[in-house]
Amino acid sequence: MPPLARLEPDDRQFIVDFVKSSGSLKLMAEKMKLSYPTVRNMLDEVIARLNEIEKPLKSSK
Amino acid sequence: MKTWLFNPFKFIAGKKALMLGIGAMLITAIVCLVEKMHLDGVIDAHEGRETASYYYFIEPVIDWLCLALPLYIFGRIFSASSIRFVDVAGTSALARYPMFFVVLSGFFIPDLPHDEQKIISIIQNNPQVVAQLIVVALLAIPFMVWTVALMYNAYSTSVNLKGPKAAWSFIASFIIAEILSKVIIVKMI
């Protein structure tokens, strides 16, 4: 299964929203009614989870 | 409600927090001027020293920047996220708003002379004054604790740090800020 598909539904939705916002955290923050650092922290957490998922895949190659 | 009280930075940061924080600092400084109370340290509030009016407005800015700068530096060192100075500066400015209530509680401080010997004599002969001072301290302490909690959450959110790394770097920043602000304010007098 591709790493993106192995993410939790909330994380996948976050990525979809991020892409739809043209990758603008500022726009995401406005849409979600959250502060810029909060949304950036959420993105960093998704990235960290993606890296965790990819780790065993990379080591098996 | 709890989030708004202890971590409003989940919703407000950057320029918005900066403007609100500066506004709160300005209002607090006006009350300080009326009350002749000095914010001569990161979370210090002292009465009795007579200075020019502009001191009341400069002191909170010194206190704020003395904390915001080390927090930003530690954030740059320890955080893997790409952090912005405006978030650290803005959220740490807004975190200072409970100091307004600390300053307000100062209105209940009894009028005491500047002479230490006279103060000791008044305290020894008037248990009512001691009780009044204890009540003021009990009123102010929760607001100071609230300020520190807000400062920590401001730092944690704006630099994306949690756990022991966040706690230790915050404590180190706080100590640096306390020393730095005291030195600058004392040299300024």
Interface residues (C-beta under 8 A of the other chain):
Chain A: K33 L34 S35 Y36 P37 T38 R40 N41 D44
Chain B: F9 K10 F11 I12 A13 G14 A17 A80 S81 S82 I83 R84 D87 T91 T157 S158 V159 N160
